[in-house]
């Protein structure tokens, strides 16, 4: 098939260019939003890890107290 020139009305061409600009802007906004979501998720993961470590320490201490109270000293 031979390539033929395409004629487009100038106002339609401008509309298409404007639409492409809007789409590019939306794409950039979406990328920024996704980056923020990743940052929030990373912070959340960090906080969850800290909480887990704290709970593990509390559990160890509670086990120690429980063991100490239930096992009388042997002389």
Secondary structure, 3 states (H helix, E strand, C coil): CCCCCCCCCHHHHHHHHHHHHHHHHHHHHHHHHHHHHHHHHHHHHHHHHHHHHHHHHHHHHHHHHHHHHHCCCCC
